[in-house]
Amino acid sequence: MTAYYIDKHSPDLGSYQFFQHSQTREWQWTWREVAKGVEYTDDSTWFGSLAEAMRDAANDWESNGNSSNSRFAGMLRGLAAKAEKRNP
């Protein structure tokens, strides 16, 4: 599992965590945040690669009204490009 936080000093603000299925080798992201003491999670569908899952997480970030912090989506897309180069 790999996690990318909105703010590493305030992890409750939220993070995308990426998991690989042990049998199918597919990837999934989970969004986690804590608001007013209540944890909220949202899981994606499964993807054929880590790069696909990261790009989808970036799209999810932007489509849920978080375009004010587009640097975070850009970071996820940059990491997706690196992951794709490592595992074409």
SVG drawing of the C-alpha trace seen along z (x, -y; Angstrom):
<svg xmlns="http://www.w3.org/2000/svg" viewBox="-18 -27 29 42">
<polyline fill="none" stroke="black" stroke-width="0.4" points="0.0,0.0 1.2,-3.5 -0.4,-6.6 -0.3,-10.2 -1.6,-12.9 -3.0,-16.3 -0.8,-17.6 1.5,-15.1 1.5,-17.2 -2.3,-16.9 -3.2,-13.4 -6.8,-13.7 -7.3,-16.1 -7.2,-13.1 -5.2,-10.8 -5.3,-8.5 -4.0,-5.0 -3.1,-2.5 -3.5,1.2 -2.6,4.1 -4.8,7.2 -2.7,10.2 -4.2,12.6 -5.3,10.5 -2.4,8.0 -4.9,5.2 -4.8,1.8 -7.4,-0.1 -7.3,-3.5 -9.1,-4.4 -9.7,-7.9 -9.6,-8.4 -10.4,-11.5 -11.6,-12.3 -14.1,-15.1 -15.5,-16.0 -14.1,-12.8 -15.8,-10.6 -13.8,-8.6 -15.0,-8.6 -13.7,-6.3 -14.4,-5.8 -13.0,-3.0 -12.4,-3.0 -12.9,-0.1 -10.0,2.1 -7.4,1.0 -4.9,2.9 -2.0,0.8 -0.9,-1.5 -0.6,-4.3 -4.2,-3.9 -5.3,-4.0 -3.3,-7.1 -4.7,-9.0 -8.2,-8.0 -7.5,-9.3 -6.3,-12.6 -9.6,-12.8 -11.5,-11.9 -9.8,-14.7 -10.7,-17.3 -14.2,-16.1 -15.1,-16.3 -14.7,-20.0 -11.1,-20.1 -9.7,-21.8 -8.5,-24.7 -5.6,-22.4 -4.7,-21.2 -1.1,-20.7 -2.2,-17.6 -3.8,-16.1 -0.7,-17.1 1.5,-15.3 -0.6,-12.1 -0.5,-12.4 3.3,-12.8 3.6,-9.8 1.4,-7.9 3.8,-8.8 6.8,-7.5 4.9,-4.3 4.1,-3.7 7.8,-4.1 8.8,-1.6 6.1,0.9 5.0,0.4"/>
</svg>
